[in-house]
Amino acid sequence: MSERFYVTTPIYYVNAQPHIGHAYTTIVADVMNRFHKLLGYKTYFLTGTDEHGDKIVQAAQEAAMEPKAYADRISRLFRETWPKLNISNDYFIRTTDAKHVRVVQHILQKVYDAGDIYFSTYKGLYCIGCERFYTERELVDGKCPDHDREPVEREEANYFFRMSKYQDWLIEHIEANPDFIRPERYRNEVLAFLREPLEDLCISRPKERLSWGITLPFDERYVTYVWFDALINYVSAIDYPDGELFAEFWPAAQHTIAKDILKPHGIYWPTMIRSAGFTPYRHLNVHGYWKINEGKMSKSRGTVVAPLDLVPIYGLDAFRYFLLREMVFGLDANFSEDALIQRLNADLANDLGNLFSRTLAMTAKYFDGRIPPFGAEPEAPDRELRDQTRQTIEVYRAEIPRLGFHKALISIWETLNTANKYIDSVAPWTLAKEAGQRPRLQTVMRNLLEVNRTVAVLIAPFMPETAETMLARLSIPKKALDLRLDEDSRWGTLHEGVPVHKGEALFPRVETEKIAQLKQKGMPPKAGAAALKEAGMELISFEEFKKLDLRTGIVKHAEAVPKSRKLLKLIVDIGEERQVVAGIAQTHTAEEVVGKQVIIVANLQPAKLMGIESRGMVLAVSDGDRLSLVTTAEPVSPGLRVS
């Protein structure tokens, strides 16, 4: 039986749309999931949305919607965003799912029956943004540390969870399992909090104030506190208590969160688990904030970065690479487009892209585009390159499980740099000219091809599309999720004689000025970095172009379309008479277009405009307020094909 790996993101609160913070957490979880699949583990990857509580009601009211309809809309945005970032989750949970509601009520009843829930009146400082009570010592200058505003004083009769009962147990568990919460700075933060007496947790809200939530199974007058509800998703999604998934994947859970929700995950959740009577999760992985201009992202300040605004401009894999390379997991990092462009140009275009292009170009030139066998015995530079590659694999294996994503990538780039230096050192172009050096040239090129294949496998969790492109050009048509590290990175196992395919550059360089110009014109590129090279226009193949049937024509008759200010009905001779409706009436009269030589798209699907059938399209160019009809330099016969 293979080992098990279960990774989760927080379930994202639906009071805001997906931003770069959400994207980073989810991509980290995706990389971890893909890495463990690469090792041969059986994995399960969970994400989803948190949909109950005061803030959702407020957000819904501001949007003039019912809470459920509002939650449906925002949850759908998250669900639709993740495939666009190549996220490989197995399940997307919502806290409004009936299955989740049943499990929350089951655990509430179990904890209540164990005597760990009681009824009491509490008066304290309540932050609406966090939806929880704060103690004085938790505040910073009298304000909530996350929302920078003073909490309101609130007194309510509610149900409480005896969290204090499990304080000593939790301290012992954290100290006995040093990597339970990681990095260490966050473990120490939780332990510091636990040095003070732990208060019990208010876990209900009266329905007379808040009805949008899960009803308590033992008192229908109350709904569940949003955190007691939300945290349970990690087991409701895998069919707690008796499901096969729960038996298979718990407690192999790795929760991945940002530091702002450390306390609920590091204190509330393990004590809830203890009370409910099952084993705690394996790791809580806590990362820092993405800052914009050295400040925390803020919707009110307009400094929230939307990931799907960046991906069409720079490419998905460049975006994923930047996030994992730029942030040291656990620390804050600063985001800027300039930094992204620098990484793209230096790391991806210069290092990775250049090595791959050079290798394939030389293989095409010296070996007719086919993978050569090893020739001469390896020399010192060959052994150095192979040893560096092996060392990178070991670093990679060690660093990703302990959240050293940037270190794993640094090691891969050390191999890329070694390979680029290897090319300059052994000079294949010189070997190709020298008599008797063919065997040596074979070994050199085979080494380079082996390195590129290994790098493609290693970057697969980070940049799956790029990995698949590289492997396909090496005639290895494998999907990133089907790769296995031991099998697919084994040195010397490329198939001799199979073709390689040069193709386009993996990462064309990006010019900052060109991007600024395109944005200024309202023309963001549509197809990533490759499209930037073509001034933001999406490329089509010659085969696609050939599908267009462009014909010369002469307008024989024209008349205005009744009740339309824009349309003229034309009869155009293209070797046969065609009726075409053209939107040119605001700049051309019917009289002046008769006799004009025009170009039409002759194989356009027929359409009805203002009830009149149009069987083609007249080509025109917009120049400010003027439309100029596309024509030929000299009169030609109607019906000629433009090519």
Sequence and secondary structure as in RCSB ss.txt:
>XXXX:A:sequence
MSERFYVTTPIYYVNAQPHIGHAYTTIVADVMNRFHKLLGYKTYFLTGTDEHGDKIVQAAQEAAMEPKAYADRIS
RLFRETWPKLNISNDYFIRTTDAKHVRVVQHILQKVYDAGDIYFSTYKGLYCIGCERFYTERELVDGKCPDHDRE
PVEREEANYFFRMSKYQDWLIEHIEANPDFIRPERYRNEVLAFLREPLEDLCISRPKERLSWGITLPFDERYVTY
VWFDALINYVSAIDYPDGELFAEFWPAAQHTIAKDILKPHGIYWPTMIRSAGFTPYRHLNVHGYWKINEGKMSKS
RGTVVAPLDLVPIYGLDAFRYFLLREMVFGLDANFSEDALIQRLNADLANDLGNLFSRTLAMTAKYFDGRIPPFG
AEPEAPDRELRDQTRQTIEVYRAEIPRLGFHKALISIWETLNTANKYIDSVAPWTLAKEAGQRPRLQTVMRNLLE
VNRTVAVLIAPFMPETAETMLARLSIPKKALDLRLDEDSRWGTLHEGVPVHKGEALFPRVETEKIAQLKQKGMPP
KAGAAALKEAGMELISFEEFKKLDLRTGIVKHAEAVPKSRKLLKLIVDIGEERQVVAGIAQTHTAEEVVGKQVII
VANLQPAKLMGIESRGMVLAVSDGDRLSLVTTAEPVSPGLRVS
>XXXX:A:secstr
   EEEEEEEEEETTS   HHHHHHHHHHHHHHHHHHHTT EEEEEEEEE  SHHHHHHHHHTTS HHHHHHHHH
HHHHHHHHHTT   SEEEETTSHHHHHHHHHHHHHHHHTT EEEEEEEEEEETTTTEEE GGG BTTB TTT S 
 EEEEEEEEEE GGGGHHHHHHHHHH TTSEESHHHHHHHHHHHTS    EE EEETTT  SS EETTEEEEEE 
HHHHHHTHHHHTTTTTT HHHHHHTT EEEEEEGGGHHIIIIIHHHHHHHHTS   SEEEEE  EEETTEE  TT
TT    HHHHHHHH HHHHHHHHHHHS TTS EEE HHHHHHHIIIIIIIIIIHHHHHHHHHHHHHHTTB     
S   HHHHHHHHHHHHHHHHHHHHGGGT HHHHHHHHHHHHHHHHHHHHHH HHHHHHSTT HHHHHHHHHHHHH
HHHHHHHHHTTT HHHHHHHHHHTT    GGG  HHHHT TT S TT B    S SS    HHHHHHHHHTT   
SSHHHHHTTTT     HHHHHT  EEEEEEEEEEE TT SS EEEEEESSSEEEEEES TTT  HHHHTT EEEE
ETT   EEETTEEE SEE EEEETTEEEE   SS   TT B  
